[in-house]
């Protein structure tokens, strides 16, 4: 293995430092906003737990070959769509802040629309890579929107407009 093949050489250090800076700023903002609340300690503990889980996910993702995402995008998309359908069933989901799209787990609440947003980007990326020679055709744009439409429709049924407001412009920029 040469120096160019090492994991640390492949990392985007500017991105990592930026993310760490955002984590510090976000944690300080949470601390300042919740300092006088009786549950401030609980809020900070959850933030810390989320950062630890995110750190492990980052380490796992760095070691994973990115082509695995492309190979498994269809399976992941199908699972994400099933989760989005499951949150529409009242006995399985929990309503929080007007959105029906939450699963309550023992230590955290889980919103499948966030996973679906990421997986939708994977499936659209896979679609665009396979049509790279015809990327400028209008049929590719329609096909891209058609691939993303089921996720959009299910997210709007929850309704989780904030997820849609992030996903739609991101897809437009991909085109």
N, C-alpha and C positions, 0 to 999 in steps of 0.2 A: 504494500500500500504506500503510495507516494503522499507527500504533504498535501498535494492538491485534492486528494481523495478523502482526506480526513473530514470528519463531521464539522469540526470547528471552522474549517476553511469554507465550507458551504453555507454557513450561517450568515444571515444579513444582520450584521451587528448594529447598524443604524436603526433597523426595525426593533431589535431587541431592546436597545437603550430607550427608544421612544416608548415602547410598551411599558417598560419598568418605570419610566417617568410618569406616564399616565396612571399607573397603579399607585404610585406615591401620591400624586395630586388627588386622585379619586379617594384614596383612603383618608387623606387630610380633610377633604371636603366632607366626607361622611362623619369624621370625628367632630368637625366644627358644627355640623348641622345637628348632630345628636348628642352633643356634650352634656346638655342639661336634662336630657330625657332619662327616665328611670331605667330604660332598657338599652342604654347606649352601649353597655358592655356586651350584651347579646348581639347587637347590630355589628359591632366590631369583630366579634367572634365569627359571625357568619361571613363577613368580608374576608377575614383571614382564611377561613375554610375554603371559600371560593377561590382565593388566590392559590392555595396549596393544590387544590384539584386542577386548576388551570395550569399550574406549573408542571404537574405530572402529565397532563394532556399534551403540553408543549413538548416535553421530553419524549413522550411516546410518538408524537407526530414527526419530530425531527428524525428519528431513527427509521421511520416508515417510508418506503418507496412511494413517491407520489402517484405512480401509475396504478397502485392498488386502488386509489380513489376512483380513477377512471374505470378500472375493471369492475368495481363493485357499485358503481353509481346507480345502475338500474335497480339492483336489489335494495340498496339504501333508500332510493326514492319510493319504492313500493312500500317499504316499512314505514317511512315517514307519512305516506298517504294513509296507511292503515291507522297510525297514531292520530292523525288529524280527524279521521272518521270516528275513532274511539272517543275523542274529547267531546264530540257532539252528542254522545249518549249521556243523558243526565245522571244515570246511576254510576257511571265510571269516572266522571269528571267533577271538577270543583269550579265554582264561579268566584272569580277574584277581580275586583275593580271593574265590573261590568263585562268581563270577558269570561266566557264559558270554557276556555281552552287551557285548563290547568289540571294536572294530576298532582294530588297531594301524596307525597312520600313521607316516610317517618321523619327525615331530617331536613327536607326541603320541598319546595313546590317546583314542579317541572312543567314547562310549557313546550309542547311538541312543535308549535309553529316556529320556534327558534331553530330547532333541528331541521325542520322542513325547509326553512329559508336557506340554510347552508347546503343541504342536499340538493335543493333545486338548482343552486348555482353549479354544483358538481355535474348534474345531469345536463344542464344547458351547455356547460363547457364541453362535455363529452360530445354532445350533438354538434356543436360548432367545429370541434376538431375534426369530426368525421366528414363535415361538409366544407372543409377549408378551401377546396378548389371552386366551390360555388358560393362563397361567403357573401358576395355582393348581390346575389339574386334576391328578389323579393320573397320568393318561396322559402328561402332560408330564414328570413325574418319571421314569416308566418309560422313556420315549423317550430322555431324557437319559442314563440309565444304560445303555440299549441302544446308544447312540452311542459311549459310552466303553468298553463291554465288550470289544471286540476288542483295544484297546490294553492294557487291564488283563490280559486273558488272556495275551497275548504277553509282557508284562513279567513276569508271575508265572512263566512257563515258563523264564525266564533263570536263575534267579530274582533279581529285583532288588526286594527288599521295601522298601528305603528309598525308592525312587521311588514305589512304591505307597502307602506310608505318608504321603507328601506329597500325592500326587495325589487320593486318595480324600477326605480331609477338605476339600480345596480345592473339589472338585466338590460336596460337601454344602453348603458355605457359599454356593456359587453358586445353589443351589436355594432 
